[in-house]
Amino acid sequence: MAALNFPNSPTLNDVYSANGLSWTWTGVVWKVSTLNSVTGGGGLGSSGSAYAVSSVLVAGGGGGGAGGGGAGGLIYTASSTLTPGTSYTVIVGAGGAPTGNNYGTNTTFNGLTAIGGGAGGATTVALNGSSQQGGAGGSGGGSGGNQTGAGQTISGGAGTAGQGNAGGSGSGVGNSPSGGGGGAGGAGGAAGGPASPGGGGVGVSTYSYVTAPFNIGQSVNGIYYLAGGGGGSSNYPANAGGGYGGGGTGIGNSTGASGTPNTGGGGGASAATYGGSGGSGVVVLWYQSTTQKGSGGNIIGSFVNGGNTYWAHVFTASGIYTA
């Protein structure tokens, strides 16, 4: 097949055709719009050789409670070998709801499982001054504060090794400051004084070179982050920011902010009412090639990194990838 030579300065809805395929410029990426018969080289419509794909899986973030929700677990796999013509199920996890024990849902692909984020802990007025610990998950939820002011510190929920980090601890000082949810790149912040709830743990930007061309993740000065923890809250009232990577802000006197969809960000906490929902997860598959090989995904397009051309398939919802 001939190498692709996309126009350098396309305008919206421009069409480029080569090798039996047509692409339309979306304003961000070239996306396949017409698929005809393509043969040879393991490409679409052929039974060529097995090929390797890299992948990032992010699970749904945990919902916020009195503590921040933990980010969904993040898994990177450098190389998985896929067989042309074989279909692979992709499950994208949902974020945790803002009520109950609000855990995020797992994301799965080809035998890999990213664990849903842990729920933010609740505050209790039990006589012994204890409060509910943040839930364990891909990253752990932040623990709630203690309304009695009895002084106990409740440690945050545990994260999953290789996928995320622990949530921050809630405090027993006045105004019940809570901990932030853990993120894929760092633990949730611990509560300090009455007006100092913990911030959400930071996500990771390692894969920005893949996700940025498709606007996946939270952009911070053009760098895209995934899987940030939700911020804590306090009755002071005081707020705490979510971690880079879609973590929701914790709000002291109102509903916590929800995690950003398709980042796996944890929901922000609330000291007054419900926390925010966790952000849904995402799956990104990519492989080095000048032509598209597989099919499936909500966003399909090519990008260049280190002088090499890659194709990416982004699943913002569950679906099928056919190699």
Order of alpha helices (4+ residues) and beta strands (2+ residues): beta-beta-beta-beta-beta-beta-beta-beta-alpha-beta-beta-beta-beta-beta-beta-beta-beta
